[in-house]
Amino acid sequence: MSSDPTAMTSSVETAIDRLTAAMRLMIETQNTQGKILMEILRLAQPSAEESPLEAAMAEIVSALRDQTAVLERIDETMASIAPDVEAGVLRGLAGALGVDEAPDHPPSEADAAAEPPPPPPAGAAG
């Protein structure tokens, strides 16, 4: 076997150096992650003073409650004006079609189920 022992030693040393550098980076990463986790745990503990995160979350909750109340009022308003809008549309449609008066109420299911009048016979002058 005529392999050069110095070449083999050099490649082994290079591999060991690379593994050592990788291990150092891994340990540094773990140390950083440990510090981050410690800070998260520290912030998660209840404290006598209010943290900026708690204040921001309280503001968000308050704004969401206000917006929910406004949306509920809008929903109530929309529900109460729906019949008025429908009646207005029917009056406008009756006016556009030249009908003298629109019904005061929307058509019932019986009205909708009634058969339309038969079409005029073909070739009849209109």
Buried (B, 14 or more C-beta within 10 A) or exposed (E): EEEEEEEEEEEEEEEEEEEEEEEEEEEEEEEEEEEEEEEEEEEEEEEEEEEEEEEEEEEEEEEEEEEEEEEEEEEEEEEEEEEEEEBEEBBEEBEEEEEEEBEEEEEEEEEEEEEEEEEEEEEEEE
